[in-house]
Amino acid sequence: MTLYQEYTLPDGKIKIIKVVKGRYIQEEMKLLNTSERDILSIQLLDKNFLQKPK
């Protein structure tokens, strides 16, 4: 199972990064080139589940 974090920014942009065990939120913010206060929402997504035909 592959998990991703989906971040929604105030300008409406959505940035997605792969979840890595042991990675801290500060490291994720560096990858996203943003800060915690710029995030409107965070969702944890299982991309394999989302791609299965219904």
C-alpha positions as CSV (number, residue, x, y, z in Angstrom):
1,M,0.0,0.0,0.0
2,T,1.4,3.4,-1.0
3,L,0.3,6.3,1.1
4,Y,0.5,10.0,0.1
5,Q,-0.1,13.2,2.0
6,E,-2.1,15.8,0.1
7,Y,-1.7,19.4,1.2
8,T,-4.1,22.2,0.1
9,L,-2.5,25.7,0.1
10,P,-4.3,29.0,0.6
11,D,-4.0,29.8,-3.1
12,G,-5.9,26.6,-4.0
13,K,-2.9,24.6,-5.2
14,I,-2.6,21.0,-4.1
15,K,0.8,19.5,-3.4
16,I,1.2,15.7,-2.9
17,I,4.2,13.9,-1.4
18,K,4.8,10.2,-0.6
19,V,4.6,9.2,3.1
20,V,8.0,8.1,4.3
21,K,8.1,6.4,7.8
22,G,10.1,8.4,10.2
23,R,9.9,11.7,8.3
24,Y,8.9,14.7,10.4
25,I,6.5,17.5,9.3
26,Q,9.4,19.9,9.1
27,E,11.1,17.8,6.5
28,E,7.8,17.6,4.5
29,M,7.5,21.3,4.6
30,K,11.0,21.6,3.1
31,L,10.0,19.2,0.3
32,L,6.9,21.3,-0.3
33,N,8.8,24.6,-0.1
34,T,6.2,26.0,2.3
35,S,5.6,26.4,6.0
36,E,3.0,24.8,8.3
37,R,1.0,28.1,8.6
38,D,0.5,28.1,4.8
39,I,-1.4,24.7,4.8
40,L,-5.2,24.8,4.8
41,S,-5.8,21.1,5.0
42,I,-3.9,17.8,5.0
43,Q,-5.3,14.5,3.8
44,L,-3.8,11.0,3.9
45,L,-4.5,9.1,0.7
46,D,-4.1,5.5,-0.4
47,K,-3.6,6.0,-4.2
48,N,-4.0,2.3,-4.9
49,F,-7.4,2.3,-3.3
50,L,-8.4,5.4,-5.2
51,Q,-7.4,3.9,-8.6
52,K,-9.4,0.7,-8.2
53,P,-12.4,0.5,-10.6
54,K,-15.8,0.8,-8.8
